[in-house]
């Protein structure tokens, strides 16, 4: 849930989609999509290459969050990997792509 933390918010774009009842509770739906415009992605992992050297791979994700409008607690979150990128390549294939949720 780091996507919603103030420190990591500049790395994502957010869009309000409205209200929905989920498990009998009113929620607000917020879409989010990570970008590479302001900071690196929140999720990274080490991937060994053919020479058995670790390479850091960033994962860009987007998704939906169902948020309690009173407590702002995230009641449900659904996210999908959009694309990975390799910092060594200096390219980001997802920059400036609008979120599709």
MOWORA-V730825 format. One record per residue. PHI is phi in whole degrees, 0 to 359 (999 if undefined). PSI is psi in whole degrees, 0 to 359 (none if undefined). Layout:
PHI&PSI ; PHI&PSI
This chain:
999&14 ; 296&342 ; 301&331 ; 265&355 ; 290&137 ; 307&327 ; 293&329 ; 257&353 ; 302&325 ; 298&342 ; 276&0 ; 224&161 ; 249&149 ; 232&149 ; 217&133 ; 274&128 ; 252&352 ; 119&199 ; 248&152 ; 205&144 ; 275&128 ; 230&120 ; 52&43 ; 78&5 ; 241&135 ; 291&131 ; 227&160 ; 253&137 ; 258&127 ; 236&127 ; 268&149 ; 219&151 ; 212&126 ; 287&147 ; 229&171 ; 254&14 ; 292&320 ; 242&341 ; 192&166 ; 290&164 ; 295&155 ; 291&323 ; 258&126 ; 221&154 ; 213&162 ; 266&130 ; 238&122 ; 289&142 ; 258&185 ; 296&338 ; 269&8 ; 63&34 ; 253&140 ; 282&141 ; 232&131 ; 280&128 ; 243&127 ; 270&144 ; 244&122 ; 265&132 ; 234&161 ; 217&161 ; 179&194 ; 234&146 ; 232&134 ; 260&116 ; 242&134 ; 293&122 ; 290&344 ; 269&309 ; 265&347 ; 64&20 ; 285&137 ; 281&113 ; 275&329 ; 204&145 ; 219&139 ; 229&123 ; 225&153 ; 226&150 ; 284&129 ; 272&309 ; 190&154 ; 259&160 ; 219&158 ; 249&116 ; 304&331 ; 294&333 ; 281&339 ; 73&13 ; 244&154 ; 224&104 ; 288&349 ; 256&351 ; 307&138 ; 66&19 ; 265&124 ; 294&147 ; 294&142 ; 237&109 ; 232&none
